[in-house]
Amino acid sequence: MGLKKKLESGEFAVLAEMEPPKGTDISLLLENAEKIRDHVDAIVVSEMNNAVMRMSALAGAMLLQQKGLESILQICTRDRNRLALQADLLGAGAAGISTVIITSGDDPALGDHHQALAVNDITSAQLAELIGTLQQGRDMAGAELTGIPSFGIAATVRILPEGEEQEKELMHMDQMIKSGAEFFITQPLFDSEIPTPYPEKAAAGNVRIFPTVLLLKSLGMARYMERNVKHIFISKDLIKRIQKSKDKEGECTRIAGDLLGAFRQKGMGGVVLNAAGWEHKIPEIITG
């Protein structure tokens, strides 16, 4: 069953997030994708996360589609103007990609090309509306298209504690729902308790939330993220759980599996598993 049918039926979906290579060697991307072919509903191909230059997400998604793997294209307003965004969307449609995730992207100053200039010609909400326009058979200038793409639209949202920033995220959800978003993907979460306003907002808009479950590879990774990564919240108890375990790698896998199960029980639309290159662990995370 494809992702679209699962969303329509209300079934819990499992997605995996993968990054294209920093170079032209696609062998590891394809190898890792094959490992999880029978365990996930689709693969999210990320678009230069943390503003680090990599092969384009469109190229990565097309390569997976060619191998018969359903791919989801993450598309970022940071890097392209409205001409380039429309061109890439038409290319994605022609390649059979049926779902796109809209994101504004991280500040280039945080990445590996500090002098890069962000484009941000249009906002995330405007991009969602633009996709709707393309699906009606016209481009942003009103010209008729020869062949019409068809996409499911997802957006990103940050799950934050109560306060001003949470209000901004909820307003963002409102904008994206009105512009056509069908589900939302969160930042990596390490607690299954999502603040009430988020699921309430999703229910009111008839959309679903997909928490991201990031596989922690080590105690050191958990400690680093807890101390240094903004909007990532890892409890002291979780760090102690890894610290006390004699099999720290196995404990990290169990934590990811526990989170997946908890999100399923809470009625989330699904999860996005990010194994950070350890895709061989995904079947174990899913089956527990």
C-alpha positions as a Markdown table, in Angstrom:
| # | Residue | x | y | z |
|---|---|---|---|---|
| 1 | Met | 0.0 | 0.0 | 0.0 |
| 2 | Gly | 1.4 | 3.4 | -1.0 |
| 3 | Leu | 1.7 | 6.4 | 1.3 |
| 4 | Lys | -1.3 | 8.2 | -0.3 |
| 5 | Lys | -3.6 | 5.2 | 0.4 |
| 6 | Lys | -2.4 | 4.9 | 4.0 |
| 7 | Leu | -3.0 | 8.6 | 4.6 |
| 8 | Glu | -6.5 | 8.3 | 3.1 |
| 9 | Ser | -7.3 | 5.2 | 5.2 |
| 10 | Gly | -5.9 | 6.6 | 8.4 |
| 11 | Glu | -3.4 | 3.8 | 8.9 |
| 12 | Phe | -0.1 | 4.5 | 10.7 |
| 13 | Ala | 2.7 | 5.1 | 8.1 |
| 14 | Val | 6.4 | 4.6 | 8.5 |
| 15 | Leu | 8.7 | 6.8 | 6.5 |
| 16 | Ala | 12.5 | 6.8 | 6.5 |
| 17 | Glu | 14.6 | 9.9 | 5.9 |
| 18 | Met | 17.8 | 9.7 | 3.9 |
| 19 | Glu | 20.4 | 12.2 | 2.6 |
| 20 | Pro | 21.8 | 12.2 | -0.9 |
| 21 | Pro | 25.6 | 11.9 | -1.0 |
| 22 | Lys | 28.1 | 14.8 | -0.9 |
| 23 | Gly | 29.4 | 13.8 | -4.3 |
| 24 | Thr | 28.3 | 11.7 | -7.3 |
| 25 | Asp | 28.7 | 8.2 | -5.8 |
| 26 | Ile | 25.2 | 7.0 | -5.2 |
| 27 | Ser | 26.1 | 3.4 | -4.3 |
| 28 | Leu | 25.6 | 3.8 | -0.5 |
| 29 | Leu | 22.3 | 5.7 | -1.0 |
| 30 | Leu | 20.9 | 2.9 | -3.1 |
| 31 | Glu | 22.3 | 0.2 | -0.9 |
| 32 | Asn | 20.8 | 1.6 | 2.2 |
| 33 | Ala | 17.5 | 2.2 | 0.5 |
| 34 | Glu | 17.3 | -1.5 | -0.6 |
| 35 | Lys | 17.8 | -2.5 | 3.1 |
| 36 | Ile | 14.6 | -0.9 | 4.1 |
| 37 | Arg | 12.5 | -1.4 | 0.9 |
| 38 | Asp | 10.1 | -3.9 | 2.6 |
| 39 | His | 9.9 | -2.1 | 5.9 |
| 40 | Val | 8.8 | 1.5 | 5.2 |
| 41 | Asp | 6.1 | 3.1 | 3.1 |
| 42 | Ala | 8.3 | 5.8 | 1.5 |
| 43 | Ile | 11.7 | 7.4 | 1.7 |
| 44 | Val | 12.1 | 11.1 | 2.4 |
| 45 | Val | 15.0 | 12.6 | 0.5 |
| 46 | Ser | 16.2 | 15.6 | 2.5 |
| 47 | Glu | 17.3 | 18.9 | 0.9 |
| 48 | Met | 20.7 | 20.0 | 2.3 |
| 49 | Asn | 19.9 | 19.7 | 6.0 |
| 50 | Asn | 21.7 | 22.1 | 8.2 |
| 51 | Ala | 22.6 | 24.1 | 5.0 |
| 52 | Val | 25.3 | 21.6 | 4.1 |
| 53 | Met | 25.8 | 21.2 | 0.4 |
| 54 | Arg | 24.9 | 17.8 | -1.0 |
| 55 | Met | 23.6 | 16.3 | -4.3 |
| 56 | Ser | 20.1 | 17.8 | -5.0 |
| 57 | Ala | 17.2 | 16.1 | -3.3 |
| 58 | Leu | 15.4 | 16.0 | -6.6 |
| 59 | Ala | 18.2 | 13.9 | -8.1 |
| 60 | Gly | 18.2 | 11.6 | -5.1 |
| 61 | Ala | 14.5 | 11.1 | -5.2 |
| 62 | Met | 14.5 | 10.4 | -8.9 |
| 63 | Leu | 17.2 | 7.8 | -8.5 |
| 64 | Leu | 15.1 | 6.0 | -5.9 |
| 65 | Gln | 12.0 | 6.2 | -8.0 |
| 66 | Gln | 13.9 | 4.6 | -10.9 |
| 67 | Lys | 14.6 | 1.6 | -8.5 |
| 68 | Gly | 10.9 | 1.3 | -7.7 |
| 69 | Leu | 11.1 | 2.9 | -4.3 |
| 70 | Glu | 8.5 | 5.5 | -3.4 |
| 71 | Ser | 10.3 | 8.7 | -2.6 |
| 72 | Ile | 9.2 | 12.0 | -1.0 |
| 73 | Leu | 10.9 | 15.1 | -2.1 |
| 74 | Gln | 11.8 | 17.7 | 0.4 |
| 75 | Ile | 11.9 | 21.1 | -1.3 |
| 76 | Cys | 13.4 | 24.2 | 0.3 |
| 77 | Thr | 12.4 | 27.8 | -0.3 |
| 78 | Arg | 15.9 | 29.0 | 0.8 |
| 79 | Asp | 17.8 | 28.0 | -2.3 |
| 80 | Arg | 15.7 | 28.8 | -5.4 |
| 81 | Asn | 13.5 | 31.5 | -6.8 |
| 82 | Arg | 9.9 | 30.8 | -8.1 |
| 83 | Leu | 11.2 | 29.9 | -11.5 |
| 84 | Ala | 13.5 | 27.2 | -10.3 |
| 85 | Leu | 11.0 | 25.9 | -7.8 |
| 86 | Gln | 8.4 | 25.5 | -10.5 |
| 87 | Ala | 10.9 | 23.8 | -12.8 |
| 88 | Asp | 11.9 | 21.3 | -10.1 |
| 89 | Leu | 8.3 | 20.6 | -9.2 |
| 90 | Leu | 7.4 | 19.8 | -12.8 |
| 91 | Gly | 10.5 | 17.6 | -13.1 |
| 92 | Ala | 9.4 | 15.8 | -9.9 |
| 93 | Gly | 5.9 | 15.3 | -11.3 |
| 94 | Ala | 7.2 | 13.9 | -14.5 |
| 95 | Ala | 9.4 | 11.5 | -12.5 |
| 96 | Gly | 6.5 | 10.1 | -10.7 |
| 97 | Ile | 7.2 | 11.7 | -7.3 |
| 98 | Ser | 3.8 | 12.1 | -5.6 |
| 99 | Thr | 4.6 | 13.8 | -2.3 |
| 100 | Val | 6.6 | 16.9 | -1.5 |
| 101 | Ile | 7.6 | 18.3 | 1.9 |
| 102 | Ile | 7.9 | 22.1 | 2.0 |
| 103 | Thr | 10.5 | 23.6 | 4.3 |
| 104 | Ser | 12.1 | 27.0 | 4.6 |
| 105 | Gly | 15.5 | 25.6 | 5.4 |
| 106 | Asp | 18.3 | 26.4 | 7.8 |
| 107 | Asp | 20.3 | 29.6 | 7.6 |
| 108 | Pro | 23.3 | 29.2 | 5.2 |
| 109 | Ala | 25.5 | 30.8 | 7.9 |
| 110 | Leu | 25.0 | 27.5 | 9.9 |
| 111 | Gly | 26.3 | 25.3 | 7.0 |
| 112 | Asp | 29.5 | 24.7 | 5.1 |
| 113 | His | 29.2 | 27.5 | 2.7 |
| 114 | His | 28.9 | 30.5 | 5.0 |
| 115 | Gln | 29.0 | 33.1 | 2.2 |
| 116 | Ala | 26.0 | 31.6 | 0.4 |
| 117 | Leu | 23.0 | 33.9 | 0.1 |
| 118 | Ala | 19.5 | 32.7 | 0.9 |
| 119 | Val | 17.0 | 33.3 | -1.9 |
| 120 | Asn | 13.6 | 33.0 | -0.1 |
| 121 | Asp | 11.8 | 34.5 | -3.1 |
| 122 | Ile | 8.5 | 33.0 | -1.8 |
| 123 | Thr | 7.4 | 31.7 | 1.6 |
| 124 | Ser | 6.5 | 28.1 | 2.5 |
| 125 | Ala | 2.8 | 29.0 | 2.4 |
| 126 | Gln | 3.2 | 30.6 | -1.0 |
| 127 | Leu | 5.0 | 27.5 | -2.3 |
| 128 | Ala | 2.1 | 25.3 | -1.1 |
| 129 | Glu | -0.3 | 27.6 | -2.9 |
| 130 | Leu | 2.0 | 27.5 | -6.0 |
| 131 | Ile | 1.7 | 23.7 | -6.0 |
| 132 | Gly | -2.0 | 24.1 | -6.0 |
| 133 | Thr | -1.8 | 26.4 | -9.0 |
| 134 | Leu | 0.4 | 23.9 | -10.9 |
| 135 | Gln | -2.1 | 21.2 | -10.1 |
| 136 | Gln | -4.8 | 23.3 | -11.7 |
| 137 | Gly | -2.8 | 23.4 | -14.9 |
| 138 | Arg | -1.1 | 26.8 | -14.8 |
| 139 | Asp | 2.2 | 28.2 | -13.7 |
| 140 | Met | 2.6 | 31.1 | -11.3 |
| 141 | Ala | 2.4 | 33.6 | -14.2 |
| 142 | Gly | -0.9 | 32.1 | -15.5 |
| 143 | Ala | 0.5 | 30.2 | -18.5 |
| 144 | Glu | -1.1 | 26.9 | -19.3 |
| 145 | Leu | 0.9 | 23.7 | -18.6 |
| 146 | Thr | 1.2 | 20.8 | -21.0 |
| 147 | Gly | 0.8 | 18.0 | -18.5 |
| 148 | Ile | -0.2 | 18.6 | -14.9 |
| 149 | Pro | 1.6 | 17.3 | -11.8 |
| 150 | Ser | -0.2 | 15.8 | -8.8 |
| 151 | Phe | 1.3 | 16.0 | -5.3 |
| 152 | Gly | 0.4 | 15.4 | -1.7 |
| 153 | Ile | 1.8 | 18.3 | 0.3 |
| 154 | Ala | 3.5 | 18.0 | 3.7 |
| 155 | Ala | 5.2 | 20.7 | 5.8 |
| 156 | Thr | 7.6 | 20.9 | 8.7 |
| 157 | Val | 6.7 | 22.1 | 12.2 |
| 158 | Arg | 8.7 | 22.4 | 15.4 |
| 159 | Ile | 7.2 | 21.0 | 18.6 |
| 160 | Leu | 8.1 | 23.5 | 21.3 |
| 161 | Pro | 7.1 | 24.2 | 24.9 |
| 162 | Glu | 4.5 | 26.8 | 25.7 |
| 163 | Gly | 5.5 | 30.3 | 24.9 |
| 164 | Glu | 5.9 | 32.9 | 22.1 |
| 165 | Glu | 7.8 | 30.5 | 19.8 |
| 166 | Gln | 5.1 | 27.9 | 20.1 |
| 167 | Glu | 2.5 | 30.4 | 19.1 |
| 168 | Lys | 4.5 | 31.2 | 16.0 |
| 169 | Glu | 4.7 | 27.5 | 15.1 |
| 170 | Leu | 0.9 | 27.1 | 15.6 |
| 171 | Met | 0.3 | 30.1 | 13.4 |
| 172 | His | 2.6 | 28.5 | 10.8 |
| 173 | Met | 0.5 | 25.3 | 11.0 |
| 174 | Asp | -2.6 | 27.4 | 10.3 |
| 175 | Gln | -1.0 | 29.0 | 7.3 |
| 176 | Met | 0.2 | 25.8 | 5.8 |
| 177 | Ile | -3.2 | 24.0 | 6.4 |
| 178 | Lys | -5.0 | 26.8 | 4.6 |
| 179 | Ser | -2.4 | 26.6 | 1.8 |
| 180 | Gly | -3.0 | 22.8 | 1.3 |
| 181 | Ala | -0.7 | 20.9 | 3.7 |
| 182 | Glu | -2.0 | 17.4 | 4.4 |
| 183 | Phe | 0.5 | 16.4 | 7.1 |
| 184 | Phe | 3.3 | 17.8 | 9.2 |
| 185 | Ile | 6.8 | 16.4 | 10.0 |
| 186 | Thr | 8.4 | 17.4 | 13.3 |
| 187 | Gln | 12.0 | 17.8 | 14.3 |
| 188 | Pro | 13.5 | 14.8 | 16.1 |
| 189 | Leu | 11.5 | 14.1 | 19.3 |
| 190 | Phe | 12.7 | 12.1 | 22.3 |
| 191 | Asp | 9.5 | 12.3 | 24.3 |
| 192 | Ser | 6.1 | 11.0 | 23.1 |
| 193 | Glu | 4.2 | 13.7 | 25.0 |
| 194 | Ile | 3.4 | 16.3 | 22.4 |
| 195 | Pro | 2.0 | 19.6 | 23.8 |
| 196 | Thr | -1.8 | 19.5 | 23.4 |
| 197 | Pro | -2.2 | 22.6 | 21.1 |
| 198 | Tyr | -0.4 | 20.7 | 18.3 |
| 199 | Pro | -2.6 | 17.6 | 18.0 |
| 200 | Glu | -5.7 | 19.8 | 18.6 |
| 201 | Lys | -4.6 | 22.1 | 15.7 |
| 202 | Ala | -4.0 | 19.0 | 13.5 |
| 203 | Ala | -7.4 | 17.5 | 14.3 |
| 204 | Ala | -9.2 | 20.8 | 13.7 |
| 205 | Gly | -7.5 | 21.1 | 10.3 |
| 206 | Asn | -8.0 | 17.4 | 9.4 |
| 207 | Val | -4.3 | 16.8 | 9.0 |
| 208 | Arg | -1.8 | 14.5 | 10.7 |
| 209 | Ile | 1.5 | 14.8 | 12.6 |
| 210 | Phe | 4.5 | 12.6 | 11.8 |
| 211 | Pro | 7.1 | 12.9 | 14.6 |
| 212 | Thr | 10.7 | 12.3 | 13.5 |
| 213 | Val | 12.4 | 9.5 | 15.5 |
| 214 | Leu | 16.2 | 10.0 | 15.3 |
| 215 | Leu | 18.3 | 7.0 | 16.1 |
| 216 | Leu | 20.9 | 8.0 | 18.6 |
| 217 | Lys | 24.2 | 6.2 | 17.8 |
| 218 | Ser | 25.9 | 6.7 | 21.1 |
| 219 | Leu | 25.9 | 8.3 | 24.6 |
| 220 | Gly | 28.2 | 11.0 | 23.2 |
| 221 | Met | 25.7 | 11.8 | 20.4 |
| 222 | Ala | 22.9 | 12.1 | 22.9 |
| 223 | Arg | 24.9 | 14.4 | 25.2 |
| 224 | Tyr | 26.0 | 16.6 | 22.4 |
| 225 | Met | 22.5 | 17.1 | 21.0 |
| 226 | Glu | 21.1 | 17.8 | 24.5 |
| 227 | Arg | 23.7 | 20.5 | 25.1 |
| 228 | Asn | 24.2 | 22.0 | 21.6 |
| 229 | Val | 21.3 | 21.5 | 19.2 |
| 230 | Lys | 18.5 | 24.1 | 19.4 |
| 231 | His | 14.9 | 22.8 | 19.6 |
| 232 | Ile | 16.1 | 19.3 | 20.4 |
| 233 | Phe | 15.0 | 18.2 | 23.9 |
| 234 | Ile | 16.6 | 15.1 | 25.4 |
| 235 | Ser | 15.8 | 14.4 | 29.1 |
| 236 | Lys | 18.4 | 13.6 | 31.7 |
| 237 | Asp | 16.6 | 10.3 | 32.4 |
| 238 | Leu | 17.0 | 9.2 | 28.8 |
| 239 | Ile | 20.7 | 10.0 | 28.9 |
| 240 | Lys | 21.0 | 8.0 | 32.1 |
| 241 | Arg | 19.1 | 5.1 | 30.5 |
| 242 | Ile | 21.8 | 4.9 | 27.8 |
| 243 | Gln | 24.6 | 5.5 | 30.3 |
| 244 | Lys | 23.5 | 2.6 | 32.5 |
| 245 | Ser | 23.1 | 0.1 | 29.7 |
| 246 | Lys | 25.8 | -2.5 | 29.1 |
| 247 | Asp | 24.8 | -2.5 | 25.4 |
| 248 | Lys | 24.6 | 1.2 | 24.6 |
| 249 | Glu | 24.1 | 0.8 | 20.9 |
| 250 | Gly | 21.3 | -1.7 | 21.5 |
| 251 | Glu | 19.7 | 0.6 | 24.0 |
| 252 | Cys | 19.7 | 3.4 | 21.5 |
| 253 | Thr | 17.9 | 1.2 | 19.1 |
| 254 | Arg | 15.4 | 0.1 | 21.7 |
| 255 | Ile | 14.7 | 3.8 | 22.6 |
| 256 | Ala | 13.9 | 4.5 | 19.0 |
| 257 | Gly | 11.6 | 1.5 | 18.9 |
| 258 | Asp | 9.9 | 2.5 | 22.1 |
| 259 | Leu | 9.2 | 6.0 | 20.7 |
| 260 | Leu | 7.8 | 4.6 | 17.5 |
| 261 | Gly | 5.4 | 2.4 | 19.5 |
| 262 | Ala | 4.4 | 5.3 | 21.8 |
| 263 | Phe | 3.6 | 7.5 | 18.8 |
| 264 | Arg | 1.6 | 4.8 | 17.2 |
| 265 | Gln | -0.4 | 4.3 | 20.4 |
| 266 | Lys | -1.1 | 8.0 | 20.7 |
| 267 | Gly | -2.7 | 8.1 | 17.3 |
| 268 | Met | -0.1 | 10.0 | 15.3 |
| 269 | Gly | -0.3 | 9.7 | 11.6 |
| 270 | Gly | 3.0 | 7.9 | 11.4 |
| 271 | Val | 6.7 | 8.5 | 12.0 |
| 272 | Val | 9.8 | 9.5 | 10.1 |
| 273 | Leu | 12.7 | 7.3 | 11.0 |
| 274 | Asn | 16.1 | 8.9 | 10.6 |
| 275 | Ala | 18.8 | 6.3 | 11.2 |
| 276 | Ala | 21.6 | 8.7 | 10.3 |
| 277 | Gly | 23.3 | 6.2 | 8.0 |
| 278 | Trp | 22.5 | 3.1 | 10.1 |
| 279 | Glu | 19.6 | 2.0 | 7.9 |
| 280 | His | 20.3 | -1.6 | 8.7 |
| 281 | Lys | 18.9 | -0.8 | 12.2 |
| 282 | Ile | 15.4 | 0.3 | 10.8 |
| 283 | Pro | 13.9 | -3.2 | 10.6 |
| 284 | Glu | 14.9 | -3.8 | 14.3 |
| 285 | Ile | 13.4 | -0.4 | 15.3 |
| 286 | Ile | 10.1 | -1.2 | 13.6 |
| 287 | Thr | 9.7 | -4.7 | 14.9 |
| 288 | Gly | 11.1 | -4.0 | 18.4 |
